[in-house]
Amino acid sequence: MASLLYIDTSGSTATIALSVDGKKAAYRRHENAMEQAAVINVLIEEVMAEAGLSLQALDAVAVCAGPGSYTGLRVGMSTAKGLCYALDKPLLLFSRMLLIALDMLQGRDLWVILKARQEEYFAAAFDRHLHTLQEPKHYFGPDLAAALENDKESLLVTDVPQAFGDRNIITIAPGYAVDIDKWIPAAEDAFSKKQFADLAYADPYYLKAAFTTQSKK
């Protein structure tokens, strides 16, 4: 068992939490995505103080690496890596798709589908035991439709339910935050197996290039 810090700034709701010996010791949520960079260190200080632990007492840092908000992913990853470098602690990376699947699993195969842009999606498929059937990737609408056409039995877990007609769907609500109680056992398992990321090369799971516009100057 370990003392693990959790950081998720991949969506509109930030989650910072601490587990000790497999149990949730403290957590904070912040629902304004525009303020994540400003509040993340404060939230970390608060959870550590509530648990009565110093940062040096941590055994590892777990971060939700995306996909999600580009800015949010950079905030979370840079904070997690900075702590790991400063404290000489290992880093655990988690896909947001896996964390959502952990939360929504209902004993059947499922797809987790998140809107990227209009007619573009991030999607991954998992079986009922959370084994990955399709690694998280970026899809254009027609490509995703073709993949789903060949799999009409799986449950769809998505934040854009209107895009998928009468399929069996669980809707991800606006402001959805990862369930820390589901994340903790997964992080404990990864820590026990030493599934640590290489700090020098760890990057967010963007899955697609940033959308930019050419300057008119």
Backbone hydrogen bonds, N-H to C=O, Kabsch-Sander energy under -0.5 kcal/mol:
donor,donor_aa,acceptor,acceptor_aa,energy
4,L,2,A,-0.6
4,L,19,S,-2.2
5,L,60,A,-1.8
6,Y,17,A,-3.0
7,I,62,A,-2.3
8,D,15,T,-2.3
14,A,12,S,-0.6
14,A,30,H,-3.1
15,T,8,D,-2.5
16,I,28,R,-2.4
17,A,6,Y,-1.8
18,L,26,A,-2.7
19,S,4,L,-2.5
20,V,23,K,-2.6
21,D,2,A,-1.8
22,G,2,A,-0.7
23,K,20,V,-1.5
25,A,18,L,-3.2
26,A,18,L,-1.5
28,R,16,I,-3.1
30,H,14,A,-2.0
33,A,31,E,-0.8
35,E,32,N,-1.7
36,Q,33,A,-1.2
39,V,35,E,-1.9
40,I,36,Q,-2.0
43,L,39,V,-2.7
44,I,40,I,-2.1
45,E,41,N,-2.3
46,E,42,V,-2.2
47,V,43,L,-2.3
48,M,44,I,-2.2
49,A,45,E,-2.3
50,E,46,E,-2.5
51,A,47,V,-1.7
52,G,48,M,-0.8
52,G,49,A,-0.6
53,L,48,M,-2.4
57,A,54,S,-1.4
58,L,55,L,-1.7
59,D,3,S,-3.2
60,A,3,S,-1.1
61,V,90,P,-2.0
62,A,5,L,-3.6
63,V,92,L,-2.7
64,C,7,I,-2.6
65,A,63,V,-0.8
65,A,94,F,-2.8
66,G,94,F,-0.5
69,S,10,S,-2.5
73,L,69,S,-3.0
74,R,70,Y,-2.0
75,V,71,T,-2.3
76,G,72,G,-2.6
77,M,73,L,-2.6
78,S,74,R,-2.4
79,T,75,V,-1.9
80,A,76,G,-2.5
81,K,77,M,-2.9
82,G,78,S,-2.2
83,L,79,T,-2.2
84,C,80,A,-2.3
85,Y,81,K,-2.8
86,A,82,G,-2.5
87,L,83,L,-2.7
88,D,84,C,-1.2
89,K,84,C,-1.7
92,L,61,V,-2.9
94,F,63,V,-2.1
96,R,66,G,-2.5
99,L,95,S,-2.0
100,I,96,R,-2.3
101,A,97,M,-2.3
102,L,98,L,-2.6
103,D,99,L,-1.5
104,M,100,I,-2.4
105,L,101,A,-1.6
110,L,126,F,-2.8
111,W,155,L,-2.8
112,V,124,A,-2.9
113,I,111,W,-0.6
113,I,157,V,-3.0
114,L,122,F,-3.1
116,A,117,R,-0.6
116,A,120,E,-2.6
117,R,120,E,-1.0
120,E,117,R,-2.5
121,Y,139,Y,-2.9
122,F,114,L,-3.0
123,A,137,K,-2.3
124,A,112,V,-1.7
125,A,134,Q,-1.7
126,F,110,L,-3.0
127,D,131,H,-2.6
130,L,127,D,-2.3
133,L,125,A,-2.6
134,Q,125,A,-1.9
137,K,123,A,-2.0
139,Y,121,Y,-3.3
141,G,119,E,-2.5
143,D,140,F,-0.6
144,L,140,F,-2.2
145,A,141,G,-2.5
146,A,142,P,-2.0
147,A,143,D,-1.9
148,L,144,L,-2.6
149,E,145,A,-1.8
150,N,146,A,-1.0
151,D,148,L,-1.6
155,L,109,D,-2.4
156,L,168,N,-2.6
157,V,111,W,-3.1
157,V,155,L,-0.5
158,T,156,L,-0.6
158,T,170,I,-2.1
159,D,113,I,-1.1
163,A,160,V,-1.9
164,F,161,P,-1.8
165,G,162,Q,-0.6
167,R,164,F,-1.8
169,I,167,R,-0.7
170,I,156,L,-2.9
172,I,158,T,-2.9
173,A,171,T,-0.7
176,Y,173,A,-1.6
180,I,178,V,-0.9
182,K,179,D,-1.2
183,W,179,D,-1.7
184,I,180,I,-2.3
186,A,182,K,-0.9
187,A,183,W,-2.6
188,E,184,I,-2.8
189,D,185,P,-2.2
190,A,186,A,-2.2
191,F,187,A,-2.7
192,S,188,E,-2.5
193,K,189,D,-1.6
194,K,191,F,-1.4
195,Q,190,A,-2.6
196,F,194,K,-1.8
197,A,91,L,-3.0
199,L,197,A,-0.8
201,Y,198,D,-1.1
202,A,198,D,-1.5
205,Y,65,A,-3.5
206,Y,204,P,-1.6
212,T,210,A,-0.6
